[in-house]
């Protein structure tokens, strides 16, 4: 359960809460997210709207650290500063250790490495000034078509996910940051995207308790400081058995947040909404009602608040009686309690990890990547017959989003070049281009890059008729190696390929490990932590 506050922490909370005006208390419930670090924007905003949490974006890690330090100094009450960092602090480009995505943790199933991941993310995050992390994702990836979870999830086994998630979150919290379990009541059942609609956890409640409920109980008992509900419904519990599409998302459901999460499951920490701009929330209410109903339903801090309107909307709702002052101060207390647990009143910034720690983190990332490599097709035939000086072709098929850190797989190519191979590269080539290019190459590497929620709505390897030729290259060349650096379910779309490797993300270490497998330098011993999708014969 939650770690009790020390007497010093408790006194700070009581004293700070007692000094809050209603306006200041309302401000504590808002997390402002803007993709800039313009002081001329942020500092005047803080004077007008005493927000409780801030999320910004800078060009570099040091710029962000400097900006956050200045913002903390200007704030009368220490700020919560969140970040995703689901696979490491390398969410900040050019900084931090870049680990495989979480499903790689499930595939490796190494508790020591899992704890090191948690420690690394915490120490690197808190040096920047980030003190609140939106992980671990504890969703159970039961549906291969779910576009949210996929490699962001640890797997689909409740016992295994519970074990690894609790190790991960406790390591982060032991090293000075707050962990957030997400997305309550659990994603991974629907095949739709909560960015685009309210997705549905359609399990009967009894079955939910035996699956998702097991994981949620585990992280609550482990003392997770924060829970993030998704824009996801649980109709069987909410009383919408006959009309599940009408059930509101957890972010607007007092029955889920208060009755189930707090009263039945015993959770007493902070509840933060998922991003308030997602259609899974906004489709239910007019703009002026969204923050009001979220807070009234049990959300303590509203993520991605509109700084121009939501503060005033919430204050007005208190004045008209739609939200009680008691509810506002109850939520503000929980915000302050998490700040106290993090000792932000003492020092919101920390020294950087030591050189020895950084070396340990890098070694752990490399080990995790190598241990997670999973053969999906071609066991016993993975190592290719290649020699230095051979010419090889690499083909990336995927949706790149450089501003989100998803770029071409340059490390894969550089690793081959470093071993003496002549590398030719193609990015999303047409069918004719790739068929013509294979001539004269000793091997072809087809690298599939489909990261969850990029683009929205699907985890399938979608492509146009112009580019579909890569799917059958193995019929025209004897050495074609396919690697999925995203979804591990691509074998369902490529049932006949002779060699297929799952690498669980596009991190540098994952690209390096994949090259090592294909060249026979290491074996791929990872275990797929989800059930592979297969065709089933069934009656209509």
HELIX and SHEET records of a PDB file:
HELIX    1   1 UNK A    7  UNK A   18  1                                  12    
HELIX    2   2 UNK A   22  UNK A   28  1                                   7    
HELIX    3   3 UNK A   39  UNK A   48  1                                  10    
HELIX    4   4 UNK A   61  UNK A   74  1                                  14    
HELIX    5   5 UNK A   89  UNK A   91  5                                   3    
HELIX    6   6 UNK A  102  UNK A  108  1                                   7    
HELIX    7   7 UNK A  111  UNK A  128  1                                  18    
HELIX    8   8 UNK A  150  UNK A  152  5                                   3    
HELIX    9   9 UNK A  158  UNK A  174  1                                  17    
HELIX   10  10 UNK A  205  UNK A  210  1                                   6    
HELIX   11  11 UNK A  212  UNK A  221  1                                  10    
HELIX   12  12 UNK A  235  UNK A  238  1                                   4    
HELIX   13  13 UNK A  244  UNK A  246  5                                   3    
HELIX   14  14 UNK A  250  UNK A  252  5                                   3    
HELIX   15  15 UNK A  254  UNK A  254  1                                   1    
HELIX   16  16 UNK A  255  UNK A  264  3                                  10    
HELIX   17  17 UNK A  279  UNK A  282  1                                   4    
HELIX   18  18 UNK A  287  UNK A  297  1                                  11    
HELIX   19  19 UNK A  310  UNK A  319  1                                  10    
HELIX   20  20 UNK A  325  UNK A  341  1                                  17    
HELIX   21  21 UNK A  355  UNK A  372  1                                  18    
HELIX   22  22 UNK A  402  UNK A  404  5                                   3    
HELIX   23  23 UNK A  410  UNK A  418  1                                   9    
HELIX   24  24 UNK A  431  UNK A  437  1                                   7    
HELIX   25  25 UNK A  465  UNK A  475  5                                  11    
HELIX   26  26 UNK A  490  UNK A  492  5                                   3    
HELIX   27  27 UNK A  508  UNK A  518  1                                  11    
SHEET    1   A 3 UNK A  53  UNK A  55  0                                        
SHEET    2   A 3 UNK A  30  UNK A  33  1                                        
SHEET    3   A 3 UNK A 302  UNK A 303  1                                        
SHEET    1   B 2 UNK A  82  UNK A  83  0                                        
SHEET    2   B 2 UNK A 132  UNK A 133  1                                        
SHEET    1   C 3 UNK A 180  UNK A 184  0                                        
SHEET    2   C 3 UNK A 226  UNK A 229  1                                        
SHEET    3   C 3 UNK A 270  UNK A 272  1                                        
SHEET    1   D 2 UNK A 199  UNK A 200  0                                        
SHEET    2   D 2 UNK A 232  UNK A 233  1                                        
SHEET    1   E 6 UNK A 374  UNK A 377  0                                        
SHEET    2   E 6 UNK A 500  UNK A 502 -1                                        
SHEET    3   E 6 UNK A 480  UNK A 484  1                                        
SHEET    4   E 6 UNK A 443  UNK A 449  1                                        
SHEET    5   E 6 UNK A 391  UNK A 398  1                                        
SHEET    6   E 6 UNK A 422  UNK A 427  1                                        
END                                                                             
